[in-house]
Amino acid sequence: PRELRGLLEQGTAPFLLDVRSGLEFESEHIDGARLIPLDQLDSRLGEVPEHADVVVVCRTGVRATTAAETLGRAGRRVTKWFSFDLPVETNHAMAVVVTYYSDEWRKRTFEVLAEGQRIGEQVVEKGGTPHFFDVKYSIPAEVLKDRKKVTVRFQATQGNEIAAVFGVRMIRDDA
Protein backbone atom coordinates (compact mmCIF):
# COMPACT_ATOMS: atom_id res chain seq x y z
CA PRO A 1 0.00 0.00 0.00
CA ARG A 2 2.72 2.51 0.94
CA GLU A 3 4.76 1.57 -2.12
CA LEU A 4 1.70 1.88 -4.38
CA ARG A 5 0.89 5.29 -2.92
CA GLY A 6 4.43 6.44 -3.77
CA LEU A 7 4.13 5.20 -7.36
CA LEU A 8 0.77 6.92 -7.78
CA GLU A 9 2.21 10.18 -6.45
CA GLN A 10 5.19 9.92 -8.83
CA GLY A 11 2.94 9.38 -11.83
CA THR A 12 4.43 5.92 -12.56
CA ALA A 13 1.25 4.06 -11.72
CA PRO A 14 0.94 0.38 -12.59
CA PHE A 15 -2.24 -1.12 -14.00
CA LEU A 16 -4.61 -1.37 -11.00
CA LEU A 17 -6.83 -4.42 -11.35
CA ASP A 18 -9.73 -4.42 -8.87
CA VAL A 19 -11.27 -7.90 -8.71
CA ARG A 20 -14.03 -7.11 -6.20
CA SER A 21 -17.74 -6.95 -7.04
CA GLY A 22 -19.29 -3.97 -8.76
CA LEU A 23 -21.07 -2.94 -5.54
CA GLU A 24 -17.81 -3.01 -3.56
CA PHE A 25 -16.09 -1.00 -6.28
CA GLU A 26 -18.90 1.59 -6.33
CA SER A 27 -18.73 2.07 -2.56
CA GLU A 28 -14.96 2.76 -2.65
CA HIS A 29 -12.02 2.22 -4.97
CA ILE A 30 -8.59 3.52 -5.83
CA ASP A 31 -8.70 6.25 -8.47
CA GLY A 32 -7.62 4.82 -11.81
CA ALA A 33 -8.37 1.22 -10.87
CA ARG A 34 -9.99 -0.97 -13.53
CA LEU A 35 -12.85 -3.13 -12.29
CA ILE A 36 -12.87 -6.68 -13.60
CA PRO A 37 -14.78 -8.78 -11.06
CA LEU A 38 -13.02 -12.06 -10.31
CA ASP A 39 -15.87 -14.13 -11.77
CA GLN A 40 -15.32 -12.34 -15.12
CA LEU A 41 -11.52 -12.30 -15.20
CA ASP A 42 -11.06 -15.44 -17.32
CA SER A 43 -13.24 -14.06 -20.09
CA ARG A 44 -11.78 -10.52 -19.88
CA LEU A 45 -8.03 -11.25 -19.69
CA GLY A 46 -7.55 -9.27 -22.89
CA GLU A 47 -8.36 -6.09 -20.94
CA VAL A 48 -5.28 -6.53 -18.74
CA PRO A 49 -2.28 -5.08 -20.60
CA GLU A 50 0.13 -7.94 -21.29
CA HIS A 51 3.34 -6.04 -20.58
CA ALA A 52 2.06 -3.70 -17.89
CA ASP A 53 3.07 -3.70 -14.25
CA VAL A 54 -0.04 -4.98 -12.43
CA VAL A 55 -1.30 -4.58 -8.87
CA VAL A 56 -4.31 -6.73 -7.97
CA VAL A 57 -6.73 -5.15 -5.50
CA CYS A 58 -9.37 -6.81 -3.34
CA ARG A 59 -10.63 -6.49 0.23
CA THR A 60 -8.83 -9.32 2.07
CA GLY A 61 -6.39 -10.89 -0.41
CA VAL A 62 -8.37 -14.06 -1.10
CA ARG A 63 -9.68 -12.96 -4.49
CA ALA A 64 -6.27 -11.44 -5.32
CA THR A 65 -4.76 -14.91 -4.84
CA THR A 66 -7.27 -16.44 -7.23
CA ALA A 67 -6.68 -13.58 -9.68
CA ALA A 68 -2.93 -14.20 -9.44
CA GLU A 69 -3.52 -17.83 -10.39
CA THR A 70 -5.71 -16.77 -13.31
CA LEU A 71 -3.19 -14.21 -14.52
CA GLY A 72 -0.41 -16.74 -13.93
CA ARG A 73 -2.08 -19.37 -16.12
CA ALA A 74 -2.06 -16.81 -18.85
CA GLY A 75 1.71 -16.55 -18.49
CA ARG A 76 2.00 -13.17 -16.80
CA ARG A 77 5.19 -11.34 -17.80
CA VAL A 78 6.09 -7.70 -17.34
CA THR A 79 9.18 -5.61 -17.84
CA LYS A 80 9.73 -4.09 -14.38
CA TRP A 81 7.59 -5.56 -11.59
CA PHE A 82 4.22 -6.87 -10.47
CA SER A 83 2.87 -7.94 -7.11
CA PHE A 84 0.12 -9.92 -5.45
CA ASP A 85 -1.33 -9.86 -1.94
CA LEU A 86 -1.49 -13.44 -0.69
CA PRO A 87 -3.17 -14.66 2.52
CA VAL A 88 -0.97 -16.21 5.23
CA GLU A 89 -1.48 -18.12 8.45
CA THR A 90 0.59 -16.51 11.21
CA ASN A 91 0.72 -19.68 13.31
CA HIS A 92 2.54 -21.61 10.54
CA ALA A 93 5.74 -21.21 8.58
CA MET A 94 4.75 -20.18 5.04
CA ALA A 95 6.26 -20.28 1.57
CA VAL A 96 5.18 -19.01 -1.81
CA VAL A 97 5.39 -21.48 -4.69
CA VAL A 98 5.73 -20.03 -8.18
CA THR A 99 5.33 -21.93 -11.46
CA TYR A 100 7.60 -20.89 -14.33
CA TYR A 101 8.19 -22.24 -17.86
CA SER A 102 11.71 -22.97 -19.06
CA ASP A 103 11.21 -21.91 -22.69
CA GLU A 104 12.23 -18.24 -22.49
CA TRP A 105 13.70 -16.79 -25.67
CA ARG A 106 16.27 -14.86 -23.64
CA LYS A 107 17.69 -14.92 -20.14
CA ARG A 108 15.38 -13.48 -17.44
CA THR A 109 16.83 -12.39 -14.11
CA PHE A 110 14.63 -11.09 -11.32
CA GLU A 111 14.12 -11.14 -7.57
CA VAL A 112 11.17 -12.18 -5.44
CA LEU A 113 10.32 -10.07 -2.40
CA ALA A 114 7.86 -10.49 0.46
CA GLU A 115 6.86 -7.20 2.09
CA GLY A 116 9.96 -5.63 0.53
CA GLN A 117 12.36 -8.27 1.89
CA ARG A 118 14.20 -10.33 -0.71
CA ILE A 119 13.27 -14.02 -0.43
CA GLY A 120 14.88 -15.20 -3.65
CA GLU A 121 16.49 -14.45 -6.97
CA GLN A 122 15.51 -16.37 -10.07
CA VAL A 123 17.17 -16.88 -13.44
CA VAL A 124 15.12 -18.49 -16.20
CA GLU A 125 16.58 -19.17 -19.62
CA LYS A 126 16.07 -21.49 -22.53
CA GLY A 127 17.72 -24.86 -22.22
CA GLY A 128 16.81 -28.50 -22.67
CA THR A 129 13.28 -29.72 -23.19
CA PRO A 130 10.78 -26.95 -22.37
CA HIS A 131 8.89 -27.70 -19.15
CA PHE A 132 6.96 -26.10 -16.32
CA PHE A 133 8.73 -26.03 -12.98
CA ASP A 134 7.94 -24.85 -9.45
CA VAL A 135 10.21 -22.89 -7.14
CA LYS A 136 9.47 -22.56 -3.42
CA TYR A 137 10.49 -19.37 -1.61
CA SER A 138 10.27 -19.57 2.19
CA ILE A 139 8.96 -16.46 3.91
CA PRO A 140 10.90 -15.35 7.02
CA ALA A 141 8.93 -15.50 10.28
CA GLU A 142 9.47 -11.78 10.95
CA VAL A 143 7.70 -10.95 7.67
CA LEU A 144 4.68 -13.03 8.70
CA LYS A 145 4.38 -11.60 12.21
CA ASP A 146 0.91 -10.13 12.87
CA ARG A 147 -0.10 -10.28 9.17
CA LYS A 148 -3.09 -11.86 7.49
CA LYS A 149 -1.67 -11.26 4.02
CA VAL A 150 1.73 -10.64 2.49
CA THR A 151 2.60 -8.68 -0.64
CA VAL A 152 4.81 -10.79 -2.90
CA ARG A 153 6.60 -8.76 -5.54
CA PHE A 154 8.46 -9.94 -8.64
CA GLN A 155 11.03 -7.34 -9.68
CA ALA A 156 13.33 -7.38 -12.72
CA THR A 157 17.07 -7.01 -12.11
CA GLN A 158 20.14 -6.33 -14.25
CA GLY A 159 18.07 -4.67 -16.99
CA ASN A 160 16.12 -7.88 -17.66
CA GLU A 161 12.44 -8.69 -17.65
CA ILE A 162 10.55 -11.04 -15.36
CA ALA A 163 10.01 -14.56 -16.71
CA ALA A 164 6.44 -15.60 -17.40
CA VAL A 165 4.69 -16.63 -14.17
CA PHE A 166 2.10 -19.36 -14.63
CA GLY A 167 1.06 -19.86 -11.02
CA VAL A 168 1.47 -18.27 -7.58
CA ARG A 169 0.27 -19.94 -4.40
CA MET A 170 0.95 -19.73 -0.68
CA ILE A 171 1.58 -22.99 1.19
CA ARG A 172 2.39 -24.06 4.75
CA ASP A 173 6.14 -24.63 5.11
CA ASP A 174 6.13 -26.52 8.42
CA ALA A 175 8.05 -29.58 7.18
Solvent accessible surface area in square Angstrom, and as a share of the most:
residue,aa,sasa,rsa
1,P,120,0.75
2,R,199,0.73
3,E,92,0.41
4,L,22,0.11
5,R,135,0.49
6,G,24,0.23
7,L,29,0.14
8,L,65,0.32
9,E,136,0.61
10,Q,135,0.60
11,G,64,0.62
12,T,83,0.48
13,A,57,0.44
14,P,15,0.09
15,F,35,0.15
16,L,5,0.03
17,L,0,0.00
18,D,0,0.00
19,V,1,0.01
20,R,21,0.08
21,S,48,0.31
22,G,27,0.26
23,L,145,0.72
24,E,45,0.20
25,F,33,0.14
26,E,134,0.60
27,S,92,0.59
28,E,120,0.54
29,H,84,0.37
30,I,57,0.29
31,D,123,0.64
32,G,74,0.71
33,A,14,0.11
34,R,99,0.36
35,L,42,0.21
36,I,0,0.00
37,P,18,0.12
38,L,42,0.21
39,D,127,0.66
40,Q,74,0.33
41,L,1,0.00
42,D,91,0.47
43,S,100,0.64
44,R,66,0.24
45,L,51,0.25
46,G,82,0.79
47,E,57,0.26
48,V,8,0.05
49,P,55,0.35
50,E,118,0.53
51,H,104,0.46
52,A,24,0.18
53,D,24,0.12
54,V,1,0.01
55,V,19,0.11
56,V,4,0.02
57,V,25,0.14
58,C,19,0.11
59,R,170,0.62
60,T,61,0.36
61,G,0,0.00
62,V,93,0.53
63,R,63,0.23
64,A,1,0.00
65,T,20,0.12
66,T,57,0.33
67,A,0,0.00
68,A,0,0.00
69,E,62,0.28
70,T,9,0.05
71,L,1,0.01
72,G,1,0.01
73,R,146,0.53
74,A,63,0.49
75,G,17,0.16
76,R,16,0.06
77,R,52,0.19
78,V,0,0.00
79,T,55,0.32
80,K,134,0.57
81,W,24,0.08
82,F,1,0.00
83,S,10,0.06
84,F,4,0.02
85,D,31,0.16
86,L,0,0.00
87,P,47,0.30
88,V,14,0.08
89,E,69,0.31
90,T,76,0.44
91,N,124,0.64
92,H,45,0.20
93,A,49,0.38
94,M,8,0.04
95,A,0,0.00
96,V,0,0.00
97,V,14,0.08
98,V,0,0.00
99,T,22,0.13
100,Y,0,0.00
101,Y,64,0.24
102,S,8,0.05
103,D,54,0.28
104,E,4,0.02
105,W,189,0.66
106,R,91,0.33
107,K,99,0.42
108,R,1,0.01
109,T,3,0.02
110,F,0,0.00
111,E,24,0.11
112,V,0,0.00
113,L,19,0.09
114,A,0,0.00
115,E,60,0.27
116,G,63,0.60
117,Q,71,0.32
118,R,129,0.47
119,I,28,0.14
120,G,16,0.15
121,E,79,0.36
122,Q,26,0.11
123,V,66,0.38
124,V,3,0.02
125,E,90,0.40
126,K,129,0.54
127,G,47,0.45
128,G,74,0.71
129,T,111,0.64
130,P,62,0.39
131,H,93,0.42
132,F,117,0.49
133,F,52,0.21
134,D,79,0.41
135,V,35,0.20
136,K,108,0.46
137,Y,12,0.04
138,S,61,0.39
139,I,9,0.05
140,P,36,0.23
141,A,80,0.62
142,E,117,0.52
143,V,10,0.06
144,L,9,0.04
145,K,141,0.60
146,D,126,0.66
147,R,93,0.34
148,K,175,0.74
149,K,71,0.30
150,V,0,0.00
151,T,28,0.16
152,V,0,0.00
153,R,30,0.11
154,F,0,0.00
155,Q,54,0.24
156,A,22,0.17
157,T,29,0.17
158,Q,143,0.64
159,G,81,0.78
160,N,30,0.15
161,E,39,0.17
162,I,0,0.00
163,A,0,0.00
164,A,6,0.05
165,V,1,0.00
166,F,49,0.21
167,G,9,0.09
168,V,0,0.00
169,R,81,0.30
170,M,31,0.14
171,I,64,0.32
172,R,131,0.48
173,D,29,0.15
174,D,84,0.43
175,A,144,1.12
